[in-house]
Structure formats: structure tokens, C-alpha cells
Amino acid sequence: MTEPKRQQIIDPAVRDIMTYQKDKGTGSKKSKERKKAAGRLPGRVNLDLPPGLKKKVFDLAESEKIPASQIVALFLAEGLRRLESGDLKIKDYRRPSKSPRYDYTLDIASLENSE
């Protein structure tokens, strides 16, 4: 015959202390995660990219085992270097914009297809 399981009774004060300690531990971990994320905010950027270009970046990042943000940073730094040296000319890709906010847009498709 099986003995009935005894129900464990915990004093409410002890239960409250245990719950507080458990929550406190979880809270500090969440707090650290929030601080870490906040530290990355100054470098964060949202960009609109053509889906094909985005896929190429993520595929390259995966194959090289490098974060996609570092791949993009490399390309931006290299592109800016080329722009400053005159090897890359924005005017070659500018097109009139229909937006009231901008005078021009860039023809990214022609940039992707150029060699």
C-alpha cells in the first residue's frame, strides 16, 4: 500500500522571502540585459534595404560566421573610403526623387548590377 504524499506547508513569511529572492535574482539578470541593450543604442540604425541586398548580406554573414552588422559596417566603411578617394561617385547613381523631403534617390538596382 502506498503512503499518501504529505503536503508541504510553508509559513507565509518564509514563502514571501523565497519569492522575493527568486524575483530579485531574475530582476537583476533582466536589469543587466537592459543595461547591455541600452549600451548598444548609440550604434543602432534602422535601414530600409531591398530584400535581395538584405539576403546577400545575411547569406554572406552566415557563410563567414560573422555578425551581419559587422558585414554592413565593413561595406559602409569601405564605401565611404571609396567615396572620399573618388573611386565611387554618388552622382552616377542619383535619380530625381518624387518625395517632397528629398531631391534625389539612389538607383540601388544599377549599383547592384554594376561591375
C-alpha positions as CSV (number, residue, x, y, z in Angstrom):
1,M,0.0,0.0,0.0
2,T,1.3,3.4,-0.9
3,E,1.6,6.0,1.7
4,P,-0.2,9.3,0.9
5,K,2.0,12.1,-0.1
6,R,2.5,14.7,2.6
7,Q,1.6,18.2,1.6
8,Q,4.4,20.5,2.4
9,I,3.2,23.5,4.4
10,I,5.4,26.6,4.2
11,D,5.0,29.5,6.5
12,P,3.6,32.5,4.6
13,A,6.5,34.7,5.7
14,V,9.1,32.2,4.5
15,R,7.2,31.8,1.2
16,D,7.3,35.6,0.7
17,I,11.0,35.7,1.4
18,M,11.7,32.8,-1.0
19,T,9.5,34.5,-3.7
20,Y,11.3,37.8,-3.2
21,Q,14.7,36.2,-3.5
22,K,13.7,34.4,-6.7
23,D,12.2,37.5,-8.2
24,K,15.3,39.6,-7.2
25,G,17.6,37.1,-8.9
26,T,15.5,37.2,-12.1
27,G,15.2,41.0,-11.9
28,S,19.0,41.5,-11.7
29,K,19.5,39.4,-14.8
30,K,16.9,41.3,-16.6
31,S,18.4,44.6,-15.4
32,K,21.8,43.5,-16.7
33,E,20.3,42.6,-20.1
34,R,18.5,46.0,-20.3
35,K,21.7,47.9,-19.5
36,K,23.6,45.9,-22.1
37,A,20.9,46.7,-24.7
38,A,20.9,50.3,-23.7
39,G,24.7,50.4,-24.2
40,R,24.2,49.3,-27.8
41,L,21.6,52.0,-28.6
42,P,24.0,54.8,-29.7
43,G,25.3,52.5,-32.5
44,R,21.9,51.2,-33.6
45,V,20.5,52.1,-37.0
46,N,17.3,51.1,-38.9
47,L,17.8,50.9,-42.6
48,D,15.4,50.1,-45.5
49,L,17.2,47.7,-47.9
50,P,16.0,46.0,-51.0
51,P,15.1,42.4,-50.0
52,G,17.7,40.9,-52.4
53,L,20.5,43.0,-50.9
54,K,19.5,42.1,-47.4
55,K,19.5,38.4,-48.3
56,K,23.0,38.7,-49.8
57,V,24.3,40.4,-46.6
58,F,22.7,37.8,-44.3
59,D,23.9,34.9,-46.5
60,L,27.4,36.3,-46.5
61,A,27.4,36.8,-42.8
62,E,26.2,33.2,-42.3
63,S,28.8,31.7,-44.6
64,E,31.6,33.8,-43.0
65,K,30.3,33.2,-39.5
66,I,30.4,37.0,-38.8
67,P,27.5,39.1,-37.5
68,A,25.6,40.8,-40.3
69,S,26.0,44.2,-38.6
70,Q,29.8,43.8,-38.9
71,I,29.5,42.9,-42.6
72,V,27.4,46.0,-43.2
73,A,29.9,48.1,-41.1
74,L,32.7,46.8,-43.3
75,F,30.9,47.7,-46.5
76,L,29.9,51.1,-45.2
77,A,33.5,51.9,-44.1
78,E,34.9,50.7,-47.5
79,G,32.2,52.6,-49.4
80,L,32.9,55.8,-47.6
81,R,36.7,55.3,-48.2
82,R,36.0,54.8,-51.9
83,L,33.7,57.9,-51.9
84,E,36.4,60.0,-50.2
85,S,39.1,58.8,-52.6
86,G,36.9,59.5,-55.7
87,D,36.6,55.8,-56.7
88,L,32.8,55.9,-56.1
89,K,30.7,58.8,-57.2
90,I,27.2,59.2,-55.8
91,K,26.2,61.4,-58.8
92,D,26.4,58.3,-61.0
93,Y,23.5,56.7,-59.1
94,R,21.4,59.7,-58.3
95,R,17.9,60.0,-59.7
96,P,15.3,62.7,-59.2
97,S,13.0,61.9,-56.2
98,K,9.2,62.2,-56.1
99,S,9.4,62.7,-52.4
100,P,8.9,66.3,-51.1
101,R,11.6,65.6,-48.5
102,Y,14.4,64.6,-50.8
103,D,15.7,66.0,-54.1
104,Y,17.2,62.7,-55.1
105,T,17.1,58.9,-54.5
106,L,19.8,56.4,-55.4
107,D,19.3,53.8,-58.1
108,I,20.4,50.8,-56.0
109,A,19.5,48.3,-58.6
110,S,22.1,49.8,-61.0
111,L,24.6,49.8,-58.2
112,E,24.0,46.1,-57.5
113,N,24.3,45.3,-61.2
114,S,27.4,47.3,-61.9
115,E,30.8,45.6,-62.0
